[in-house]
Amino acid sequence: MSFNIESNVALQQVLATMEVERKRIAATQTKGYIFIAAGILLLILGFFLGLPIPGVIAGLIPIIYGGVLFYKISDALNSYKNTYKNDVIGAALKFLDESLSIQPYQGIEATEFMYTQLFNTEPDRYKTEDLVMGCAGKTRFYFAEVHAEYKTVTQTKNGTRTEWHDIFKGILFAADFNKKFNGVTIVKPKDFGAAFGAWFSKNLFSFGSKDVIQLENVDFEKTFVTHGSDQVESRYILTPAMMERVLNLNHQTKYNISLSFIESRMYIAFPLNRNYFEAPVFKSLLNPETVNEDIATIKFMYDIVKELDLNTRIWGKA
């Protein structure tokens, strides 16, 4: 099923109204950038000509005015962003499935982030947003954007220096697996050196080498390493068909995914390098390509249930 923006009259009207507001915000922001850039040039020119005080005075005026322009447009910008998430992304979700909804200011809590056992480093700074919830067939699922970081503090000759490092940045997906597991099974990429995969090297699992599950799928073994607290159960979950489906899902992503199976839930971590579901300011909303990537992401997440065949109820919960 494809989401056709051009044929959706109600959405076209929303986009047309939003486009007027987008142009106004873009024009104001552009003006603000120009004034700030001009102020910085005047500052530099003042110091270059040996006139630092006049340069500072002349430079601060346009810089302050540029800042005022950004401040005055901030409420309109926030309203525009909220309308995009609720009315545009919301409409795309409802088109896919009436059960789907987005909560822009909610996400997956840090406690659940750690509960997945995919990350053993406690985040010092944690941000989550854009929680999407719903059902695909009989399977309940949800996902949200997550950015988790830890900090290092080092002593330098000038004092202390604090640096922030990514634990994970991307989308965390959760789905009902319709079986209560007794143990824990974790599937992680072997390629620690890949971009956005390096966070695993910081997160050594509590499992030992004896907990590595040897599986029969050669391609799966080349791509992933599997740990499990219950060898029999891990093999029961990772059937030959499931391994093929996970490989197919992984081939559709830019960076290697990771999975965990805990209690009655399956988690998938998708490392990403962009912020999704954000309204464009300097690109027209009337061009379907502008929102297509966000809609494609939603469709991809929704299709995971089908891709992994989670609606086939081969087990029942006890």
DOFI-345955 format. One line per 2 residues: number of its first residue (from 0); for each residue z, x, y of N, C-alpha, C. Coordinates in steps of 0.1 Angstrom, whole numbers, plus 5000, padded with zeros to 4 digits. Example, Ala and Ser with C-alpha at 12.3 -4.5 7.8 and 13.67 -1.06 7.14 Angstrom:
<atoms>
0> 5078,5132,4943,5078,5123,4955,5078,5132,4967  5071,5128,4978,5071,5137,4989,5079,5129,5000
</atoms>
This chain:
<atoms>
0> 5000,5009,4988,5000,5000,5000,5000,5009,5012  4991,5006,5022,4990,5014,5034,4994,5006,5046
2> 5001,5012,5055,5005,5006,5067,4995,5007,5078  4988,4996,5081,4977,4996,5091,4981,4992,5104
4> 4983,5002,5113,4988,4999,5127,4978,4990,5134  4965,4993,5133,4955,4986,5141,4955,4971,5138
6> 4958,4967,5126,4957,4953,5122,4970,4945,5125  4981,4952,5129,4994,4946,5131,4995,4942,5146
8> 4992,4930,5150,4991,4925,5164,5004,4927,5171  5015,4923,5164,5028,4923,5170,5032,4937,5173
10> 5029,4947,5164,5033,4961,5167,5024,4967,5177  5011,4962,5178,5002,4967,5188,5008,4963,5202
12> 5013,4951,5203,5019,4947,5216,5031,4955,5220  5039,4958,5210,5051,4967,5212,5047,4981,5217
14> 5037,4986,5210,5032,5000,5213,5025,5000,5227  5018,4989,5231,5012,4989,5244,5022,4989,5255
16> 5033,4981,5253,5044,4981,5263,5051,4994,5264  5053,5000,5252,5060,5013,5252,5051,5024,5258
18> 5038,5023,5256,5029,5033,5262,5030,5034,5277  5032,5023,5284,5034,5023,5298,5046,5030,5302
20> 5057,5028,5295,5070,5035,5297,5069,5049,5293  5062,5053,5282,5060,5067,5278,5053,5075,5289
22> 5042,5069,5295,5035,5076,5306,5044,5078,5318  5052,5069,5321,5061,5070,5333,5071,5081,5330
24> 5077,5082,5318,5086,5092,5314,5080,5106,5314  5068,5106,5308,5060,5119,5307,5057,5124,5321
26> 5053,5115,5330,5049,5120,5344,5062,5125,5351  5073,5118,5349,5085,5123,5356,5090,5136,5350
28> 5089,5137,5337,5094,5150,5331,5085,5161,5335  5072,5159,5335,5062,5169,5340,5065,5174,5354
30> 5068,5164,5362,5071,5167,5376,5084,5176,5377  5094,5172,5368,5106,5179,5368,5104,5194,5363
32> 5096,5195,5353,5093,5209,5348,5086,5217,5359  5077,5211,5366,5069,5218,5377,5079,5223,5388
34> 5088,5214,5392,5098,5218,5403,5107,5229,5398  5112,5228,5385,5121,5239,5380,5113,5252,5379
36> 5101,5252,5374,5093,5264,5373,5090,5270,5387  5087,5261,5397,5085,5266,5410,5098,5273,5416
38> 5109,5266,5413,5122,5272,5418,5125,5286,5412  5122,5287,5399,5124,5300,5392,5115,5311,5398
40> 5102,5307,5401,5093,5316,5407,5097,5321,5421  5103,5311,5429,5108,5315,5442,5120,5324,5441
42> 5128,5322,5431,5140,5331,5429,5135,5345,5426  5125,5346,5416,5120,5359,5412,5113,5366,5424
44> 5106,5358,5432,5098,5363,5443,5108,5369,5454  5119,5361,5456,5129,5366,5466,5135,5379,5462
46> 5138,5381,5449,5144,5394,5445,5134,5405,5445  5121,5401,5442,5111,5411,5442,5108,5416,5456
48> 5109,5407,5466,5106,5411,5480,5119,5417,5487  5129,5418,5480,5142,5423,5486,5149,5413,5494
50> 5146,5400,5492,5153,5389,5500,5160,5380,5490  5171,5385,5484,5177,5377,5473,5184,5364,5478
52> 5190,5364,5489,5197,5352,5494,5187,5341,5498  5177,5344,5506,5167,5334,5509,5160,5329,5496
54> 5158,5339,5487,5151,5335,5474,5159,5325,5466  5173,5328,5466,5182,5319,5459,5182,5305,5465
56> 5183,5305,5478,5183,5292,5486,5170,5284,5483  5159,5292,5485,5146,5285,5484,5143,5281,5469
58> 5149,5288,5460,5146,5285,5446,5155,5274,5440  5168,5273,5445,5177,5263,5440,5173,5249,5444
60> 5167,5248,5456,5163,5234,5460,5154,5227,5450  5142,5233,5447,5134,5226,5437,5140,5226,5423
62> 5148,5236,5419,5155,5235,5406,5164,5223,5405  5172,5221,5416,5182,5210,5416,5174,5197,5416
64> 5163,5196,5424,5155,5184,5424,5149,5181,5410  5144,5191,5404,5139,5189,5390,5150,5184,5380
66> 5162,5190,5382,5173,5185,5373,5176,5170,5376  5176,5166,5389,5178,5152,5393,5168,5143,5386
68> 5156,5147,5386,5145,5139,5380,5148,5137,5365  5152,5148,5358,5155,5146,5344,5167,5137,5342
70> 5177,5138,5351,5189,5130,5350,5185,5115,5352  5177,5112,5362,5173,5099,5365,5165,5092,5354
72> 5158,5100,5347,5149,5094,5336,5156,5093,5323  5168,5099,5322,5175,5101,5309,5178,5087,5302
74> 5183,5077,5310,5186,5064,5304,5173,5058,5298  5162,5059,5306,5149,5053,5302,5144,5060,5290
76> 5146,5073,5289,5142,5081,5277,5149,5076,5265  5163,5075,5266,5171,5071,5254,5167,5057,5250
78> 5164,5048,5259,5160,5034,5256,5146,5034,5249  5137,5043,5254,5124,5044,5248,5125,5049,5233
80> 5134,5059,5231,5135,5065,5218,5141,5054,5208  5151,5047,5213,5157,5036,5205,5147,5025,5201
82> 5139,5021,5211,5129,5011,5208,5119,5016,5197  5115,5029,5198,5106,5034,5188,5112,5033,5174
84> 5125,5037,5173,5131,5037,5159,5133,5023,5154  5138,5014,5163,5141,5001,5158,5129,4992,5157
86> 5119,4993,5166,5108,4983,5166,5095,4989,5159  5093,5002,5160,5081,5008,5154,5084,5012,5140
88> 5094,5021,5138,5098,5025,5125,5103,5013,5117  5111,5005,5124,5117,4993,5117,5106,4984,5112
90> 5095,4982,5120,5084,4974,5115,5077,4980,5103  5075,4993,5103,5069,5000,5092,5077,4998,5079
92> 5090,4999,5081,5099,4997,5069,5098,4983,5063  5098,4973,5072,5097,4959,5068,5084,4956,5061
94> 5073,4963,5066,5060,4961,5060,5060,4966,5046  5067,4977,5043,5067,4983,5030,5076,4974,5021
96> 5087,4970,5026,5096,4962,5018,5106,4955,5027  5108,4942,5025,5117,4935,5034,5132,4940,5033
98> 5135,4946,5022,5149,4951,5021,5152,4963,5029  5142,4970,5034,5144,4983,5041,5148,4981,5055
100> 5157,4989,5059,5162,4989,5073,5166,5003,5078  5166,5006,5091,5170,5019,5096,5182,5017,5105
102> 5191,5026,5104,5203,5027,5113,5202,5040,5120  5197,5041,5132,5194,5053,5139,5207,5062,5141
104> 5218,5056,5143,5230,5064,5146,5239,5065,5134  5235,5062,5122,5242,5064,5110,5235,5074,5101
106> 5242,5080,5092,5236,5089,5083,5244,5091,5070  5243,5103,5064,5251,5106,5052,5262,5115,5056
108> 5274,5110,5054,5286,5118,5058,5287,5131,5052  5294,5140,5059,5296,5154,5054,5303,5155,5040
110> 5312,5145,5038,5319,5144,5025,5309,5142,5013  5300,5133,5016,5290,5130,5005,5280,5142,5004
112> 5277,5148,5015,5269,5160,5015,5274,5171,5006  5288,5173,5006,5294,5182,4997,5295,5177,4983
114> 5297,5164,4982,5298,5157,4969,5286,5159,4960  5274,5161,4966,5262,5163,4959,5263,5176,4950
116> 5272,5185,4953,5273,5198,4947,5261,5207,4948  5252,5203,4957,5240,5212,4960,5244,5223,4970
118> 5255,5221,4977,5259,5230,4988,5274,5233,4987  5277,5246,4984,5291,5250,4983,5297,5255,4996
120> 5289,5257,5006,5294,5261,5019,5297,5249,5027  5310,5248,5031,5314,5237,5040,5308,5239,5054
122> 5302,5228,5059,5295,5230,5072,5306,5231,5083  5303,5240,5093,5311,5240,5105,5306,5231,5116
124> 5293,5228,5115,5287,5219,5124,5277,5210,5116  5278,5197,5118,5271,5188,5109,5266,5176,5117
126> 5253,5174,5116,5246,5163,5123,5238,5155,5113  5239,5142,5114,5231,5133,5105,5227,5121,5113
128> 5215,5116,5110,5210,5104,5118,5199,5097,5109  5195,5086,5115,5184,5078,5109,5185,5075,5094
130> 5196,5068,5091,5199,5063,5078,5189,5052,5074  5181,5053,5064,5172,5043,5059,5178,5038,5046
132> 5179,5025,5044,5185,5019,5032,5176,5008,5027  5177,5006,5014,5169,4994,5008,5168,4995,4993
134> 5159,4987,4988,5157,4987,4973,5142,4988,4971  5139,4995,4960,5125,4996,4955,5126,4990,4941
136> 5121,4978,4940,5123,4971,4927,5138,4968,4925  5143,4973,4914,5157,4971,4910,5166,4982,4915
138> 5160,4992,4921,5167,5005,4924,5171,5006,4938  5184,5007,4941,5189,5009,4955,5188,5023,4958
140> 5184,5026,4970,5183,5040,4975,5186,5041,4990  5188,5053,4994,5190,5055,5009,5187,5070,5012
142> 5183,5073,5024,5181,5087,5028,5184,5088,5043  5186,5100,5047,5189,5103,5061,5186,5117,5064
144> 5183,5120,5077,5182,5134,5082,5195,5140,5082  5196,5153,5078,5208,5161,5078,5205,5175,5084
146> 5214,5179,5092,5214,5193,5097,5228,5199,5096  5230,5207,5085,5243,5213,5083,5243,5228,5086
148> 5252,5233,5093,5253,5248,5096,5267,5254,5094  5267,5266,5092,5280,5274,5092,5279,5285,5102
150> 5290,5289,5107,5290,5299,5117,5297,5312,5113  5292,5323,5118,5298,5336,5116,5302,5342,5130
152> 5314,5348,5130,5319,5354,5142,5320,5369,5140  5314,5377,5148,5314,5391,5147,5319,5397,5159
154> 5327,5408,5158,5332,5416,5169,5321,5425,5175  5319,5425,5188,5310,5435,5194,5317,5442,5205
156> 5311,5452,5211,5318,5459,5222,5320,5451,5234  5312,5439,5235,5314,5430,5246,5323,5418,5243
158> 5329,5418,5231,5338,5407,5227,5333,5402,5214  5334,5389,5212,5330,5382,5200,5316,5375,5201
160> 5309,5375,5190,5296,5369,5190,5295,5358,5179  5293,5346,5183,5292,5335,5173,5277,5332,5170
162> 5274,5332,5157,5260,5329,5153,5261,5317,5144  5250,5308,5145,5249,5297,5136,5238,5299,5126
164> 5241,5295,5113,5231,5296,5103,5229,5283,5095  5217,5280,5091,5214,5267,5084,5220,5268,5070
166> 5227,5258,5066,5230,5255,5052,5219,5247,5047  5215,5236,5054,5204,5227,5050,5199,5220,5062
168> 5186,5219,5063,5180,5210,5074,5169,5203,5067  5170,5190,5067,5159,5182,5061,5164,5167,5058
170> 5158,5162,5047,5162,5148,5044,5170,5149,5030  5181,5142,5030,5189,5140,5018,5187,5126,5013
172> 5182,5125,5000,5178,5112,4994,5188,5109,4983  5192,5097,4982,5201,5092,4971,5196,5080,4965
174> 5196,5079,4951,5192,5067,4944,5201,5064,4933  5202,5051,4929,5210,5046,4918,5202,5050,4905
176> 5209,5057,4896,5202,5061,4883,5205,5052,4872  5213,5042,4875,5216,5031,4865,5223,5036,4852
178> 5230,5048,4853,5238,5053,4842,5249,5061,4848  5261,5059,4843,5273,5066,4847,5273,5079,4839
180> 5271,5091,4845,5271,5103,4838,5285,5108,4836  5288,5114,4825,5301,5120,4822,5302,5134,4829
182> 5291,5141,4829,5291,5155,4835,5282,5155,4847  5279,5168,4851,5271,5170,4863,5259,5179,4859
184> 5247,5175,4864,5235,5182,4861,5229,5186,4875  5225,5199,4877,5220,5203,4890,5207,5211,4887
186> 5196,5207,4894,5183,5214,4893,5181,5220,4907  5179,5234,4907,5177,5241,4920,5165,5250,4918
188> 5158,5253,4930,5146,5262,4929,5150,5276,4925  5141,5282,4918,5143,5296,4914,5140,5306,4926
190> 5131,5301,4935,5126,5309,4945,5135,5309,4957  5146,5318,4957,5155,5318,4968,5149,5323,4981
192> 5139,5332,4979,5133,5338,4991,5124,5329,5000  5120,5318,4995,5111,5309,5002,5118,5304,5015
194> 5110,5301,5025,5115,5295,5037,5123,5282,5034  5134,5281,5040,5143,5269,5038,5149,5268,5024
196> 5146,5278,5016,5153,5279,5003,5164,5289,5002  5165,5297,5013,5175,5307,5014,5189,5302,5014
198> 5191,5289,5018,5204,5284,5019,5211,5284,5005  5203,5283,4994,5209,5283,4981,5216,5297,4978
200> 5211,5308,4983,5217,5321,4981,5231,5322,4987  5234,5313,4996,5247,5313,5003,5256,5303,4995
202> 5250,5296,4986,5258,5285,4979,5258,5287,4964  5266,5297,4960,5267,5299,4945,5274,5288,4938
204> 5268,5283,4928,5274,5272,4921,5286,5275,4913  5294,5265,4910,5306,5268,4902,5303,5270,4888
206> 5290,5267,4884,5286,5269,4870,5285,5284,4867  5287,5287,4854,5285,5301,4850,5272,5302,4843
208> 5268,5314,4838,5255,5316,4831,5255,5308,4818  5266,5305,4812,5267,5297,4800,5263,5283,4802
210> 5263,5278,4814,5260,5265,4817,5245,5262,4821  5237,5273,4820,5223,5272,4822,5216,5264,4811
212> 5209,5254,4814,5202,5246,4804,5188,5251,4802  5185,5255,4790,5171,5259,4786,5163,5247,4782
214> 5152,5245,4790,5143,5233,4787,5130,5238,4782  5123,5228,4776,5110,5231,4769,5098,5232,4778
216> 5099,5226,4790,5087,5226,4799,5086,5240,4806  5076,5247,4803,5074,5261,4808,5073,5261,4824
218> 5065,5252,4829,5063,5251,4843,5076,5247,4851  5083,5238,4844,5096,5234,4850,5106,5246,4850
220> 5106,5254,4840,5115,5266,4839,5111,5276,4849  5098,5277,4851,5093,5287,4861,5097,5284,4875
222> 5098,5271,4878,5100,5266,4892,5115,5264,4894  5123,5259,4884,5137,5255,4886,5146,5262,4876
224> 5158,5263,4880,5169,5267,4871,5178,5255,4870  5182,5251,4858,5190,5239,4856,5204,5242,4851
226> 5214,5237,4857,5228,5239,4853,5234,5226,4849  5242,5225,4839,5248,5213,4835,5262,5215,4828
228> 5271,5206,4830,5284,5207,4824,5284,5201,4810  5273,5193,4807,5271,5187,4794,5257,5189,4789
230> 5255,5199,4780,5241,5202,4776,5233,5190,4771  5240,5182,4763,5233,5171,4756,5229,5161,4767
232> 5238,5158,4776,5235,5148,4787,5224,5153,4796  5225,5166,4800,5214,5171,4809,5200,5170,4802
234> 5200,5172,4789,5187,5171,4782,5183,5156,4781  5193,5147,4780,5190,5133,4780,5185,5128,4793
236> 5189,5134,4804,5184,5130,4817,5170,5136,4819  5169,5149,4817,5156,5156,4819,5147,5156,4807
238> 5143,5144,4804,5133,5142,4794,5120,5149,4797  5111,5151,4788,5098,5157,4791,5091,5149,4802
240> 5091,5136,4802,5085,5127,4812,5091,5129,4825  5105,5130,4826,5112,5132,4839,5109,5145,4845
242> 5108,5156,4836,5105,5169,4842,5091,5169,4848  5081,5163,4841,5068,5162,4847,5068,5155,4860
244> 5076,5144,4861,5077,5136,4874,5083,5144,4885  5093,5152,4882,5100,5160,4892,5090,5171,4897
246> 5083,5177,4887,5073,5187,4891,5062,5181,4900  5057,5169,4897,5047,5162,4905,5053,5159,4919
248> 5065,5155,4920,5072,5152,4933,5073,5165,4941  5077,5176,4934,5078,5189,4941,5065,5194,4946
250> 5054,5192,4939,5041,5196,4943,5036,5189,4956  5042,5178,4959,5038,5170,4971,5046,5174,4983
252> 5055,5184,4982,5063,5188,4993,5060,5202,4997  5063,5206,5009,5060,5219,5014,5070,5229,5009
254> 5083,5226,5008,5093,5234,5003,5099,5229,4990  5104,5237,4981,5109,5233,4969,5121,5224,4970
256> 5122,5213,4963,5133,5204,4963,5144,5208,4954  5155,5202,4955,5166,5204,4945,5172,5190,4942
258> 5178,5189,4930,5183,5176,4926,5197,5178,4920  5205,5167,4920,5218,5167,4913,5219,5153,4907
260> 5226,5152,4896,5229,5139,4889,5244,5139,4887  5250,5130,4895,5265,5129,4895,5269,5115,4894
262> 5279,5112,4885,5283,5098,4882,5271,5089,4879  5268,5080,4888,5256,5071,4885,5246,5073,4896
264> 5245,5085,4902,5236,5086,4914,5228,5099,4912  5216,5098,4917,5207,5110,4918,5205,5114,4932
266> 5207,5127,4935,5204,5132,4949,5193,5141,4949  5184,5141,4959,5173,5150,4961,5174,5156,4975
268> 5174,5169,4976,5174,5175,4990,5160,5180,4993  5154,5175,5004,5141,5179,5008,5142,5188,5021
270> 5141,5201,5020,5141,5209,5032,5129,5206,5040  5131,5205,5053,5120,5201,5063,5121,5210,5075
272> 5111,5211,5083,5111,5219,5095,5108,5211,5108  5109,5198,5107,5108,5190,5119,5117,5178,5119
274> 5119,5173,5131,5128,5161,5132,5119,5149,5132  5122,5140,5122,5114,5128,5120,5119,5117,5128
276> 5111,5107,5129,5114,5094,5136,5118,5095,5151  5112,5106,5157,5115,5107,5171,5102,5103,5179
278> 5105,5095,5190,5093,5090,5198,5086,5101,5205  5073,5102,5205,5066,5112,5212,5066,5109,5227
280> 5067,5119,5235,5067,5117,5250,5053,5121,5256  5048,5132,5250,5035,5138,5256,5023,5135,5247
282> 5024,5126,5238,5013,5121,5230,5012,5106,5230  5000,5101,5231,4998,5086,5232,5003,5079,5220
284> 5010,5068,5222,5014,5059,5211,5003,5051,5205  4992,5050,5213,4981,5041,5209,4972,5048,5199
286> 4974,5061,5197,4967,5069,5187,4974,5067,5174  4968,5061,5164,4976,5058,5151,4981,5071,5145
288> 4974,5082,5147,4979,5095,5141,4993,5099,5146  4996,5094,5158,5009,5098,5164,5021,5094,5155
290> 5020,5082,5150,5031,5076,5142,5029,5077,5127  5017,5082,5123,5013,5082,5109,5022,5091,5100
292> 5026,5103,5106,5034,5112,5098,5047,5106,5095  5053,5100,5105,5066,5093,5102,5065,5082,5092
294> 5054,5074,5093,5052,5063,5083,5049,5069,5069  5042,5080,5069,5039,5087,5056,5052,5092,5049
296> 5061,5097,5057,5074,5102,5052,5082,5090,5046  5082,5079,5053,5089,5067,5048,5083,5063,5035
298> 5070,5062,5034,5063,5058,5022,5066,5067,5011  5066,5080,5014,5069,5091,5004,5083,5088,4998
300> 5092,5086,5006,5106,5084,5001,5107,5071,4993  5101,5061,4998,5101,5048,4990,5094,5050,4977
302> 5084,5058,4976,5076,5059,4963,5083,5068,4953  5094,5075,4957,5101,5084,4948,5106,5076,4936
304> 5111,5063,4939,5116,5055,4928,5105,5052,4918  5093,5050,4922,5082,5048,4913,5078,5061,4907
306> 5078,5072,4915,5073,5085,4910,5082,5089,4898  5095,5087,4900,5105,5091,4889,5108,5080,4879
308> 5101,5069,4881,5102,5058,4871,5117,5053,4870  5124,5052,4881,5138,5049,4881,5140,5034,4878
310> 5130,5026,4879,5131,5012,4877,5130,5008,4862  5126,5018,4854,5127,5016,4839,5141,5017,4834
312> 5147,5007,4830,5161,5007,4826,5163,5010,4812  5163,5024,4809,5165,5028,4795,5179,5029,4792
314> 5188,5029,4802,5202,5030,4800,5209,5018,4807  5220,5014,4803,5228,5005,4811,5242,5011,4814
316> 5247,5008,4826,5260,5013,4830,5271,5007,4821  5280,5016,4818,5291,5011,4810,5300,5002,4818
</atoms>
